[in-house]
Amino acid sequence: MKAIIVMSASDNVGNAIEDIVKGDTVAYEVDGERRQFTALADIPFGFKAAVKDIALGGDIVKYKETVGRAAKPIRVGECVHIHNVEGKRGRGDLTEVQA
């Protein structure tokens, strides 16, 4: 079984603390509760993994902070990186209040 770190129940991503291969069972603990999912993609060490489904345009939350938004729908177990995340800060094309 592989592991990631999730710091808060409000986070929808966690950080891989080892290389994860598609199909691996991945476990983490948050707020004293042990949870797990199946990796839907390879997730290299240090990359983010989705621990909740994230809708198109939904916030990517890590360490209770918004670190971007989903450029496409992201499912639990997918790698979360530049191929499916876009930045929100310093953009003039977004009408919402920026983080």
ZIBEL-V786225 format. One record per residue. N is the residue number from 1. RES is the residue in one letter. SS is DSSP state (~ for helix, > for strand, _ for the rest). PSI is psi in degrees with one decimal (999 if undefined). Layout:
# ZIBEL-V786225
n = <N	N>
res = <RES	RES>
ss = <SS	SS>
psi = <PSI	PSI>
This chain:
# ZIBEL-V786225
n = <1	2	3	4	5	6	7	8	9	10	11	12	13	14	15	16	17	18	19	20	21	22	23	24	25	26	27	28	29	30	31	32	33	34	35	36	37	38	39	40	41	42	43	44	45	46	47	48	49	50	51	52	53	54	55	56	57	58	59	60	61	62	63	64	65	66	67	68	69	70	71	72	73	74	75	76	77	78	79	80	81	82	83	84	85	86	87	88	89	90	91	92	93	94	95	96	97	98	99>
res = <M	K	A	I	I	V	M	S	A	S	D	N	V	G	N	A	I	E	D	I	V	K	G	D	T	V	A	Y	E	V	D	G	E	R	R	Q	F	T	A	L	A	D	I	P	F	G	F	K	A	A	V	K	D	I	A	L	G	G	D	I	V	K	Y	K	E	T	V	G	R	A	A	K	P	I	R	V	G	E	C	V	H	I	H	N	V	E	G	K	R	G	R	G	D	L	T	E	V	Q	A>
ss = <_	>	>	>	>	_	_	_	_	_	_	_	>	>	>	>	_	_	_	>	_	_	_	_	>	>	>	>	>	>	_	_	>	>	>	>	>	>	_	_	_	_	>	_	_	_	_	>	>	>	_	_	_	>	_	_	_	_	>	>	>	>	_	_	>	>	>	>	>	>	_	_	_	>	_	_	_	_	>	>	_	_	_	_	>	>	_	_	_	_	_	_	_	_	_	_	_	_	_>
psi = <138.3	169.9	150.0	167.7	126.6	124.0	-26.0	148.0	-18.8	-12.3	143.6	6.3	158.2	166.1	132.2	129.4	7.7	163.2	136.2	136.6	141.9	130.3	-16.2	146.0	130.6	130.7	151.5	162.9	135.7	132.3	39.2	2.0	128.6	131.5	162.5	162.7	170.1	130.5	127.7	-6.3	164.4	138.7	102.8	156.2	131.6	-14.4	165.7	146.6	138.4	129.5	-3.7	152.0	140.2	120.9	158.2	126.5	-5.3	151.1	141.9	117.9	123.0	130.3	36.8	12.3	141.6	123.7	3.7	-168.7	156.2	123.6	-11.3	164.3	140.7	129.2	154.7	131.5	-5.4	153.6	136.6	110.7	-165.1	-18.6	-16.4	14.3	141.9	151.3	158.9	-18.7	140.6	22.0	128.2	-9.7	-3.1	134.8	-16.1	163.7	131.5	146.4	999>
